[in-house]
Amino acid sequence: MNLGKRDKKHLWHPLTQHKIHPDALPIVKAEGALLYDDKGKEYIDGIASWYTAMYGHCNPYIIEKVSDQMRQLDQIVFAGFTHEPAIRLSEELISILPDNQEKIFFSDNGSTANEVGIKMALQYHFNKGEKRNTIIAFEDGFHGDTFGAMSASGLSVYNGPFEDFFIDVQRIPIPNPENIEQVLDQLRGIIDANKVSAFIYEPLVQGANCMRMFEAQYLDQILRICKANRIITIADEVMTGFGKTGKNFASDYIATKPDIISMSKALTAGFVPMAVTSCTQDIYDAFLDDSVGKAFFHAHTYSANPIACSVAIAGIELLKSKTIQDTIHRIIQSHKDFDTKIKDHPKVATTRQKGVIYALDLNIEMDRYGTKRYEIFDHFMKRGVCLRPLGKTIYILPPYVITKEQLSKVYNTIIDLLDSF
């Protein structure tokens, strides 16, 4: 029995209506920016497998580091124990995070990293004798699928069956030059009418919201108001972190730094699941007390797994390297050149870019979750390019190791699509 038939027997895939789309493509090998299916066909991974494998699939440098670690220490409970990979990773992360970050808390994935951040913020005020039970978030944001993270998310197709069980979240629009004053007034109104604990946000790029981008100066105004009202600010850098915006973190573009940062995805370079929530010393200190009940009672069995830590350390070493930094700048410039070529195409409505993230909106009528999206996806896959359109939004977020020739093929495949309408 082939892989496709075996898959259908037991597996339930994420974000999939299996009655409409019963088939999953078997991938048997990956290397660099390339994927290979069970028939030997080659695909360029134009989205780094959901923004994880940023240093390329099966990167030999990371494999060597992981192999060494697997021979030394595989797993140890992180409650009451520690180990060198976790300690070193904390040092490496602090060296590239915004200067106000001091403490590192481990979990398993991006959703739980945000869950941890939300719980930290709620308990921070609780430990100080305040009950602040409202969170502010942007409209149409996405922070994950666990209940706190899902409550903060604004994409109803993900949340519909569960909304009666959510924590209290008040939403504000994404700021822009035209609405910034109204957004700030709305923010002040929410703060006056509620006991606000935290503001959670995706800095500069909303990933699941069709790569919607906004400017740092307007977000900074929101953050300053939050700081003035002792509202904990949580930057969801799960997608944007580790160089994708052109800086180590999107928060590096913003003058006012977050109290808490969540990160995952590229943290472990596509090798293994792990997440981190970092915070300031002030957040951490609010949990120090003679009462055990004021400790942070959140734990994951594989927290700070030594193998995952060794992957993350190797990934940060690559991120800091001249080779990767040079390729990041090359991709950024290539996107700019591509944009000049296609932004005035009649089937292109708008384009936008932040770092290696490039997105365009098609000038056609289509529903985000309709069949047209799958026709566009098939257009790319038949031509050996893996891109997953978000409705009428086509985006590129390639591995840093993608070659000029591979990136050119991605661009040309998009041009072919535009010319086909």
Helices and strands as residue ranges (DSSP letters): H 3-10, E 27-31, E 34-37, E 42-45, H 48-51, H 60-70, H 84-96, E 103-107, H 110-127, E 134-138, H 147-152, H 156-159, G 160-165, E 168-172, H 180-193, E 196-201, E 205-206, E 212-213, H 216-228, E 232-236, G 250-253, E 260-263, G 265-268, E 275-279, H 281-285, G 292-294, H 306-320, H 322-342, E 348-354, E 357-362, H 371-382, E 385-386, E 393-396, H 404-420
